Amino acid sequence: MGDAVVADVRKSFGGAFGEYAVVRAAHLVKKPACVSFGQAATVPISGLAAMMGGLLCEIKPGDRVLVNGASGGVGSFGVKLAKALGAHVTAMCSAEKADVVKSWGADEVVDYKTTSAEELQGNGYDAVFDAACFESPSRFEGVLKDNGRYVLVGGSFYRMLRLKAFGRWYGRGAQQFKTLTQEVEVTANIERVLEMIARGQIEPAIQRAVSLAEVPSAIQSLERRTVVGKIVVNNQM
Ligand SMILES: NC(=O)c1ccc[n+]([C@@H]2O[C@H](COP(=O)([O-])OP(=O)(O)OC[C@H]3O[C@@H](n4cnc5c(N)ncnc54)[C@H](OP(=O)(O)O)[C@@H]3O)[C@@H](O)[C@H]2O)c1
């Protein structure tokens, strides 16, 4: 009773912006005391997706990792996770958000509106973490090393379904083209992200906290794409 907990409510009965949620006990993870509620709130969707994507990217120290959609909720975790694992990170996002993304530790930032994936060819990336897949993943074939991993974490649902069905036919050599599956250890991965935050290895990129009453304007900001990183809702405000 009274424990501070974190959960992906999508795994139970769903829910959004409520003060109370009904969650199966097996899906609860204890919130480390040193992790704030705001930080913890960023974990069950964006942090979790980034951790699942990062694991599929098989990032090792010294790897060169390209993060597409780097300025978003998932991409911000992707950049920070790859840096925490010792990778050299190239972030792709809009130019207006480049300074903030660089402040998260990205080694270089590329504007996807002026530089196409094809123009990065020959850079020899070990992994592409794609949180904004709206075109064919095969455009990253030329930027990946022969044994590189491309992981579709977010973007078009159609692209995700296509990759799930036909992923084995993408790429050349020993390249792998993968996407997230439902068969993952959700609570274990939430715990992994919370532990990294507790150890100071990852700091969630929270642009601002808003009250429940401010949720509609926060959603408008997301729709206008003026958010960099995450917005969290705090019902104590
Ligand atoms: N599989 C899962 O469990 C899971 C979990 C969470 C999210 N997702 C998915 O992951 C994706 C990202 O979520 P998010 O919360 O990070 O969204 P977000 O915060 O809105 O960020 C979107 C990112 O995508 C970039 N972007 C948008 N349109 C683009 C385009 N046409 N070309 C290139 N980049 C573009 C944005 O760049 P700029 O703003 O800099 O232009 C931004 O970096 C969504 O599709 C979401 O549904 C999946």
The ligand as a MOL file (V3000), in Angstrom:
LIG
                    3D

  0  0  0     0  0            999 V3000
M  V30 BEGIN CTAB
M  V30 COUNTS 48 52 0 0 0
M  V30 BEGIN ATOM
M  V30 1 N 6.3090 1.1860 -30.9280 0
M  V30 2 C 6.0000 1.8080 -29.7930 0
M  V30 3 O 5.8230 1.2150 -28.7130 0
M  V30 4 C 5.9050 3.3090 -29.8390 0
M  V30 5 C 5.8510 4.0010 -28.6350 0
M  V30 6 C 5.8170 5.3810 -28.6940 0
M  V30 7 C 5.7910 6.0080 -29.9240 0
M  V30 8 N 5.8060 5.3030 -31.0720 0 CHG=1
M  V30 9 C 5.7750 5.9630 -32.3670 0
M  V30 10 O 7.0220 6.6230 -32.5450 0
M  V30 11 C 6.8380 7.7750 -33.3540 0
M  V30 12 C 7.4790 8.9680 -32.6820 0
M  V30 13 O 6.7760 9.2290 -31.4650 0
M  V30 14 P 7.1740 10.4990 -30.6220 0
M  V30 15 O 6.3630 10.4400 -29.3960 0
M  V30 16 O 8.6600 10.5810 -30.4950 0 CHG=-1
M  V30 17 O 6.6410 11.6770 -31.5680 0
M  V30 18 P 7.0350 13.2050 -31.5060 0
M  V30 19 O 7.4690 13.5660 -30.1250 0
M  V30 20 O 5.9130 13.9440 -32.1090 0
M  V30 21 O 8.3310 13.3090 -32.4670 0
M  V30 22 C 8.2280 13.0630 -33.8340 0
M  V30 23 C 9.6220 13.1000 -34.4380 0
M  V30 24 O 9.5100 12.7410 -35.8100 0
M  V30 25 C 10.0620 13.7640 -36.6280 0
M  V30 26 N 9.2680 13.8630 -37.8500 0
M  V30 27 C 7.9600 14.1180 -37.9500 0
M  V30 28 N 7.5830 14.0860 -39.2480 0
M  V30 29 C 8.7000 13.7890 -39.9600 0
M  V30 30 C 8.9580 13.5980 -41.3480 0
M  V30 31 N 7.9960 13.7190 -42.2510 0
M  V30 32 N 10.2200 13.2770 -41.7080 0
M  V30 33 C 11.1960 13.1420 -40.7990 0
M  V30 34 N 11.0110 13.3340 -39.4640 0
M  V30 35 C 9.7700 13.6410 -39.0670 0
M  V30 36 C 9.9800 15.0280 -35.7950 0
M  V30 37 O 10.9810 15.9280 -36.2470 0
M  V30 38 P 10.8570 17.5320 -36.1470 0
M  V30 39 O 9.7530 17.8260 -35.1700 0
M  V30 40 O 12.1990 17.9790 -35.6830 0
M  V30 41 O 10.4990 17.9900 -37.5090 0
M  V30 42 C 10.2670 14.4730 -34.4050 0
M  V30 43 O 11.6650 14.2960 -34.2260 0
M  V30 44 C 5.3100 7.9010 -33.5540 0
M  V30 45 O 5.0090 7.3760 -34.8280 0
M  V30 46 C 4.7270 7.0390 -32.4870 0
M  V30 47 O 3.4820 6.5210 -32.8380 0
M  V30 48 C 5.8970 3.9510 -31.0580 0
M  V30 END ATOM
M  V30 BEGIN BOND
M  V30 1 1 1 2
M  V30 2 2 2 3
M  V30 3 1 2 4
M  V30 4 1 4 5
M  V30 5 2 4 48
M  V30 6 2 5 6
M  V30 7 1 6 7
M  V30 8 2 7 8
M  V30 9 1 8 9
M  V30 10 1 8 48
M  V30 11 1 9 10
M  V30 12 1 9 46
M  V30 13 1 10 11
M  V30 14 1 11 12
M  V30 15 1 11 44
M  V30 16 1 12 13
M  V30 17 1 13 14
M  V30 18 2 14 15
M  V30 19 1 14 16
M  V30 20 1 14 17
M  V30 21 1 17 18
M  V30 22 2 18 19
M  V30 23 1 18 20
M  V30 24 1 18 21
M  V30 25 1 21 22
M  V30 26 1 22 23
M  V30 27 1 23 24
M  V30 28 1 23 42
M  V30 29 1 24 25
M  V30 30 1 25 26
M  V30 31 1 25 36
M  V30 32 1 26 27
M  V30 33 1 26 35
M  V30 34 2 27 28
M  V30 35 1 28 29
M  V30 36 1 29 30
M  V30 37 2 29 35
M  V30 38 1 30 31
M  V30 39 2 30 32
M  V30 40 1 32 33
M  V30 41 2 33 34
M  V30 42 1 34 35
M  V30 43 1 36 37
M  V30 44 1 36 42
M  V30 45 1 37 38
M  V30 46 2 38 39
M  V30 47 1 38 40
M  V30 48 1 38 41
M  V30 49 1 42 43
M  V30 50 1 44 45
M  V30 51 1 44 46
M  V30 52 1 46 47
M  V30 END BOND
M  V30 END CTAB
M  END
